[in-house]
Amino acid sequence: MPDKFYLTTPIYYVNARPHIGHAYTTIVADAIARRQRSLGVDTWFLTGTDEHGQKIERSAEAAGCTPQQFADRVSQEFKNLWDRMGLTCDDFIRTTEPRHILAVQNFITLLRDRGFIYKGSYTGQYCVFDELYVEAPPGAPCPDCGRPTETVSEENYFFKLSAFERRLLEFYDEHPDFIRPESRRNEVISFVKGGLRDLSVSRTSFNWGIPIPGDEKHVVYVWLDALANYITALGWSSADDSKYKTFWPADLHLVGKEIIRFHCVYWPAFLMAAGLPLPKSVHAHGWLLFEESKMSKSRGNIVRAETILEGFGALKPDLPKAEQDLFGADALRYFLLREIAFGQDGNFSFDALVQRYNADLANGYGNLVSRTLSMIGRYFDGLVPYPASSGSVVQSHSFAVELPRTISTFAASFDALDFSRALETAWAAVAAVDGYLTANAPWKQPEGVSDEQQQALRADILYTAAEAIRIITALVYPVIPNAAAQVWSQLGLGDIRKADLKNLQWRGLKPGTKLGELSPLFPRADKETITRMSELEQKNAPAPAATPEPETAEPSPAHTSKLKSAIEGLAVAMAESTNETAAVAAFEGAIAETVRETIGGRKDQAPSAPVAALQPTPSGPEDATNLPGTRILPPAPATGTVAAPAGPAAPTLPEGKISIDDFSKVELRVGQIKVAERVPKADKLLRLEVDLGTETRQILAGIAEAYAPESLIGRKVVIVANLAPRKLRGLESNGMIVAASLEGGRPVLAGFLEDVPVGARLK
Ligand code: ME8
């Protein structure tokens, strides 16, 4: 175990206000930092904002303020949000701070003195969005992001990147863990093998940057400026460089996958040139997608973390605002770490967030804590009971035996940044303890058992459950720190931040400990919560806070010129038949951005908010002949063609086919059967109560001849959730269970081979 741990997030551009994509990286970093600290490791967690460059200069100009005023405002928004969410960054660096500026100038001087920077001239295509020179003919769009590029001709300082090709490849070879995950490592290695050209590291076409010492009309290339933050924030080259001496090299740079090249090629080359040690590892995660595409300001499909804090905060109306925020932050943290396989892209939706919250936090962990501790309150006056002196009962429960393995699997998965797996392991333990309580029913007194015997048995059972909760809580503290802290104090263990969570030994919970005050942890969320968040997002969608709304409906000169160059790019690409896709994307992007700028700024014409997927879809046609439990899909329209909706003519479909839009009208969801019973005087019908994550439905299914009611309890099934209700035998049926219909009409319920969360949508 290392005795120090330094981890960083990217420093975020201040041209856009924070959204949950930025929160994602920062939350992950916070969870790692908390775990390291809880293991007693001296930890330093850095985040901050990237405030120089042409992109910021232009955004400020559009906002009618100076770049510094602009950066001050947006940087503060990032800081405030991290505070609201209780993120435990040890430092927040801003690239406009003197401590950074001076150190970057020292860094440039060092590179120049060591012979790795020289002056030359350069003409090429520059992508302002990526802040990067790209290989593209004049007028062509950026091959990376598809946006228009600008022809820039400058006398520049160059960094001798080409001198590092071989050394970098050797370094990757010797340090197989430097770039994670493996797929990114391969991507970087093939990029470097493709050949490295010297890199222009200064600009003269704008001023908003750090002047090159001794040649002040040049400003430092924004990526060199930004990457250096990882050492300037530690006081490198300053009078007090103690932090640098303690923490450098970084143990982990966490980044999104789109900036891996900057971190794994340029940054190590700069450090090699400066003669400084290289970071130990760069880990690139995937993107949060919303409505299937990367959440980003320019696409206008962002979700703000504040929306989730407020949406969930409303479930605890009696708490002070700051505590509501921390509660909402836990819900978001758990969702992001559990739901998304770290390293891969993942979809975000309010629906999925609420389902996961209800299933794992409200019904799972929260419910387990509350039933265990309230029974200790009821039967043992709120004192942790003494288990049987031999401890044999306690030790023999399989999950108690399993817990050391839970601890080691959790640790190994978490430390390999496989958060989803780690949490899955912890929640398997939650389910095991829950099942144990239900099986042993400490609230019941079996016949023939004396009060005394029953109390001794209860002591064993409740001690065992409470001790398991203590261990699970210690494990999951980095992920849901606020809830875990509450559970810790409800267990009578005081402040979790001061606890030693390193050595989790079974029976660490002292019998006789007085429980703290009990209060509900995770009230159930419902459709209201989803609607509230969708509405909040809708209300906030039109105006990127960083950019005040334009007064007029005219596109700005910047957009007119972007549009123009996109059109030119499209023309060139079409004429030469090269890179048409990117050109079309750039063209569409420029149009969309211009439309957003001209009408998006006006509240009365707000562009549609990113909630469409969450609106209830219209009900599909009711099929009167459709016996419950016998169809996979509703029937295709009898005509074989689909009526064109109002508006532009819809394409005619081949006979017997439905369009994807038709299919998406059917809302198929995973449900879990909670109650199943026969309907009197109906041989085929069962009455089911099915949990859909956000609500419980009564559904009547014609499956009684194939399934005994008790065999269905707990089973996960597929439900057509938006079927109009109908009455059968005087009972309302709200939905339909999907089943294959075999010969003779025997139904076989559809199900899954892998575990799926209740409420998940099938599409
Ligand atoms: O690139 N999904 O800043 P940036 C997941 N200033 N993560 C996302 C995301 C999404 N949809 N959107 C943003 C910069 N991120 C530079 C970095 S570092 C020396 C300079 C996260 O504001 C993710 O970590 O564009 C991504 O790499 C970062 O924000 C990009 O932030």
Residues whose N, C-alpha, C, O or C-beta is under 5 A from the ligand:
A	BS01	ME8	P10 I11 Y12 Y13 G21 H22 Y24 T25 D50 A226 L227 V255 G256 I259 G286 W287 L288 K294 M295
